[in-house]
Amino acid sequence: MANIKAQAQGLNPVVVGEGDYGFVSMSKIGQLFTADWQTKLVLAGKAFTLDLGAGGTGLTGNSAIDADQPEVLVAVDSGYLIPMEVNIDIYVDDCDAYDDVVDIDFIADRSQAQSTATATAETANNLLDGAGAFGGRCWSIVSGNITAPVESDILCSMHYELTQVGTETAGNSHGVLGLHKVFSVPRFLAGPCQIIGYVTGTNTPTFMGSVIFAHIPSSWISIS
């Protein structure tokens, strides 16, 4: 009879070298275990959520996109930053006149990591409660110009405009606006880098939501 063993892996995963052999994984109660890339990052304690706004209040964006004053900023100096999910809901917006617009745009800047900002400092929570703190920096509602970001990647975007059709009268507006993007393919952004989000509109919309991402050491990934 063969004696088949697997390696129990939880908070501290074993990272196998390129070309080396490793054990299949199991839980600590003996269940053979496989997981998608998102779940693996969560169980490794390397996935985080930046929650924006609170019930009944939310955060207020600008009237138009200002590249140097984003509404959301996540920066890391080293390792890999991996976008996982963006969920932004427009909580309050007086979008009732023709040509009123709402824009939600998230980009990646592969060239730099903002070190300071005139903004609200935010804390990203580890999705594995009790695991380590995020090793980068997060801000919301930047009110002073940051170092001009480079639009290296367009991560996700939504544009809404209230336009007149036929004899419609002003006030016919879409009831619910928002953007929900789950990244099915991981994008490994090498630090220094940053995720930048803009939530803007003619009537300076109030928004709530979250940005979920992972941050892993460079040693976990081989690029050659």
C-alpha positions in Angstrom: 0.0 0.0 0.0 1.4 3.4 -1.0 1.8 6.0 1.8 0.8 9.3 0.1 1.5 12.5 2.1 0.7 16.1 1.5 2.0 19.2 3.1 -0.2 21.2 5.5 -0.2 24.8 4.4 -2.0 27.7 6.0 -0.8 31.2 6.8 2.8 30.6 5.8 2.9 29.0 2.3 6.0 27.3 1.1 7.3 29.0 -2.1 8.9 26.4 -4.3 11.9 27.4 -6.4 11.8 27.4 -10.2 11.9 23.8 -11.5 11.9 22.3 -8.0 9.4 19.7 -6.8 7.0 20.4 -4.0 4.2 18.7 -2.0 0.6 18.9 -2.9 -1.3 20.9 -0.3 -3.8 19.9 2.4 -5.6 21.6 5.3 -4.5 21.1 8.9 -7.4 18.6 9.3 -6.2 16.5 6.3 -8.4 17.7 3.4 -6.6 17.8 0.1 -6.7 21.4 -0.9 -6.7 23.4 -4.2 -7.6 27.0 -4.6 -7.8 29.7 -7.2 -5.2 32.4 -7.2 -7.3 34.9 -5.3 -8.0 32.5 -2.5 -4.4 31.4 -2.3 -3.3 35.0 -1.8 -5.9 35.5 0.9 -4.9 32.4 2.8 -1.3 33.5 2.6 -2.2 36.7 4.4 -1.2 38.8 1.4 -4.5 40.2 0.3 -6.0 43.4 1.5 -9.2 45.5 1.3 -9.2 49.3 1.2 -12.7 50.3 2.3 -13.9 53.8 1.3 -16.6 55.8 3.0 -19.1 54.8 5.7 -22.8 54.2 5.8 -24.7 57.5 5.4 -21.7 59.6 4.6 -19.3 58.3 2.0 -16.5 60.3 0.2 -17.0 63.2 -2.2 -15.1 63.3 -5.5 -14.1 66.1 -7.8 -16.3 67.7 -10.5 -13.8 66.5 -13.2 -10.9 64.2 -13.4 -7.7 65.8 -12.1 -4.8 63.4 -12.8 -2.8 64.8 -9.9 -5.6 64.7 -7.3 -7.1 61.2 -7.4 -9.8 59.9 -5.0 -8.0 56.7 -4.3 -4.3 55.9 -4.1 -2.5 52.6 -3.2 1.3 52.6 -3.4 4.1 50.1 -2.7 7.9 50.5 -2.9 8.8 46.9 -3.6 7.3 43.5 -4.3 4.4 43.0 -6.6 1.0 44.8 -6.3 -1.8 42.8 -7.7 -5.3 44.3 -8.3 -8.1 41.9 -7.4 -11.4 43.7 -7.3 -12.8 47.3 -7.5 -16.3 48.0 -6.2 -17.5 51.6 -6.3 -21.1 52.7 -5.8 -22.2 56.3 -6.4 -24.1 57.0 -3.2 -25.3 60.6 -3.8 -25.3 62.5 -7.1 -27.7 65.2 -8.4 -27.4 64.0 -12.0 -30.6 65.6 -13.4 -29.5 68.0 -16.1 -28.5 67.2 -19.7 -24.8 66.6 -20.2 -24.2 65.8 -16.5 -21.5 63.1 -16.3 -20.1 60.6 -13.8 -16.7 59.0 -14.3 -15.0 56.1 -12.4 -11.5 55.3 -13.7 -8.8 53.1 -12.1 -5.3 53.0 -13.6 -1.9 51.5 -12.7 1.3 53.6 -12.6 4.3 51.2 -13.0 6.8 54.1 -12.7 6.7 55.2 -9.1 5.2 55.0 -5.6 3.9 58.1 -4.0 5.6 58.6 -0.6 3.5 61.4 0.8 0.2 63.1 -0.1 -2.1 65.9 1.1 -5.0 63.5 1.6 -6.7 61.3 4.1 -4.4 58.4 5.2 -6.3 55.1 5.0 -5.6 51.7 6.5 -6.1 48.6 4.3 -7.4 45.6 6.3 -5.9 42.1 5.7 -8.5 39.8 4.3 -7.1 37.1 6.6 -8.1 38.7 9.9 -5.1 38.8 12.3 -2.5 38.4 9.6 0.2 41.0 8.9 -0.3 44.7 8.0 -0.1 46.1 4.5 3.5 47.1 3.6 2.5 50.0 1.5 0.5 53.2 1.8 -3.1 54.2 1.1 -4.9 57.5 0.7 -8.3 58.8 -0.2 -9.4 62.2 -1.5 -6.1 63.7 -2.5 -6.4 67.5 -2.3 -2.9 68.6 -3.2 -1.1 67.7 -6.4 0.9 64.5 -6.2 3.8 63.7 -8.5 2.2 63.4 -12.0 1.1 59.8 -12.4 1.9 57.7 -15.5 -1.1 55.9 -17.0 0.7 52.6 -17.5 -2.4 50.4 -17.4 -6.2 51.1 -17.6 -7.5 48.7 -15.0 -11.2 49.5 -15.3 -13.5 52.4 -16.1 -17.1 53.6 -16.3 -18.5 56.7 -18.0 -22.2 57.9 -17.7 -23.7 60.9 -19.3 -27.3 62.2 -19.1 -28.2 63.0 -22.7 -31.5 64.2 -24.2 -33.5 61.8 -26.4 -36.4 63.2 -28.4 -38.7 65.3 -26.3 -37.6 63.9 -22.9 -37.5 66.4 -20.1 -34.5 66.9 -17.8 -34.6 64.7 -14.7 -34.8 61.4 -16.4 -31.6 59.9 -14.9 -30.3 56.4 -14.4 -31.3 55.3 -10.8 -28.2 53.4 -9.8 -24.6 54.1 -10.9 -21.5 52.2 -10.0 -18.5 50.1 -11.1 -17.8 46.5 -10.1 -14.7 44.8 -11.6 -13.3 41.4 -10.6 -10.0 40.7 -12.2 -10.0 37.2 -13.6 -6.4 37.4 -14.8 -3.8 38.5 -12.2 -1.7 41.6 -13.1 1.6 41.6 -11.3 2.8 45.3 -11.0 6.4 45.5 -9.9 7.2 48.0 -7.2 7.7 50.9 -7.0 4.2 51.2 -8.4 0.7 52.3 -7.5 -3.0 51.9 -8.2 -4.8 55.2 -8.7 -8.6 55.7 -8.8 -10.8 58.7 -9.9 -14.4 59.0 -8.9 -15.7 62.3 -10.4 -18.8 63.9 -11.9 -20.4 67.2 -12.8 -22.1 67.3 -9.4 -19.2 66.0 -7.3 -20.7 62.6 -6.5 -20.5 61.0 -3.1 -19.3 57.4 -3.3 -18.6 54.3 -1.2 -16.9 51.0 -2.0 -13.7 49.1 -1.7 -10.5 48.2 -3.6 -9.1 44.7 -3.0 -5.5 43.9 -3.9 -2.6 41.7 -2.9 1.0 42.6 -2.1 3.6 39.8 -2.3 7.4 39.7 -2.1 9.4 39.7 -5.3 10.9 36.4 -4.4 7.6 34.7 -4.9 7.7 35.2 -8.6 10.3 34.3 -11.2 10.5 36.5 -14.3 13.1 34.5 -16.2 
